[in-house]
Amino acid sequence: MNCPKCSSEMISVNFDGIEVDRCTKCRGIWFDMLEAIRLKERDGSEIIDTGEPRIGEQYNKIDHINCPVCDEPLLRMVDAKHPHIWYEECSLCHGTFFDAGEFKDFKDRQWSEFIKDLMTKK
């Protein structure tokens, strides 16, 4: 599988029996249907997000990409609890792509996140 953002090879990463795909270059992560939600609930799973958030922010600007599984256009999504995180989701296979640093952020909601949400441009 190739990364939908930078076209580099993605490798399989396993955490607690759940296998996701991580880009070898930009470190974005592809989650098949419900994997992100399942991993969000597991202690320590943020370790799979090894990318630099500042690099993830650069790749986040790329928003017209296709699903690496079924080649459908991915839709830009926002989590209601984390409106500063923009991730992409496939409407066909329901896989999701998080840029580097976004999964850690998605998993951890702190006071600083609340402030960040207030400062995010609509």
C-alpha angles and dihedrals in degrees: 000000000000127000113262091218106043102009092234123139117279122214129206117254121189127205121175093336096313115114121205132170122244126192115243092216114031093021094227114156130228116206121191116223112317095351093115091052092046092049093045088065095051121090114242096012092122086080089083090067099080098156130109112255092219090058090046089054090055093051091044087073089068103085108156102078137136130235112267089216106045103008094237117143111268119233122228108242136188125204110229091224093047107035092167090064114085113188132168127243134188114233091205107046096015094229118150134214122208121190118229111297095013097100092053088049092045090052098046120057112186137161090267088058091057090054091046089052091054091051096047114109113241 
